[in-house]
Amino acid sequence: MEETIQAYINAYNAKDIPALLALLDEQIFFENISNSSGITQTTSKQAFEQLALQSADYVAERKQVVRFMVVSATAAAVEIDYSATLATDLPNGLKAGDTIRLRGVSIFEMKHKKFTRISDYS
């Protein structure tokens, strides 16, 4: 589980969407719950792909770094530091070139060596 989470984070940092998708179950449930932008959810690999492609375009570079991880055979909670430099202006007033820094927690669930749930909280 720990190696698969690190592979996911590496692919995310590199904006490598095919590598992200290779780690997901077809019925992946993904949610991002943010204090600043509300809740975003997807319930399929195809919907996740569209969201991942869109979000990758918003940033020139991004990086997640694991601070702490608690892992079981089928689930994990990961505390993450996130930073990104925007590539485009956002509707919330942030501008291209601005840097975002967040600390959050991601919950991963896995079956048959594929992620079935990823929940990000920031």
DAGI-V636430 format. One record per run of one state. SS is the DSSP state (H for helix, E for strand, - for the rest). FROM is the first residue (numbers start at 1). TO is the last residue. If there is no record, write none. Layout:
# DAGI-V636430
ss=SS from=FROM to=TO
ss=SS from=FROM to=TO
This chain:
# DAGI-V636430
ss=- from=1 to=1
ss=H from=2 to=13
ss=- from=14 to=16
ss=H from=17 to=22
ss=- from=23 to=23
ss=E from=24 to=34
ss=- from=35 to=37
ss=E from=38 to=42
ss=- from=43 to=44
ss=H from=45 to=58
ss=E from=59 to=71
ss=- from=72 to=74
ss=E from=75 to=86
ss=- from=87 to=98
ss=E from=99 to=111
ss=- from=112 to=113
ss=E from=114 to=121
ss=- from=122 to=122
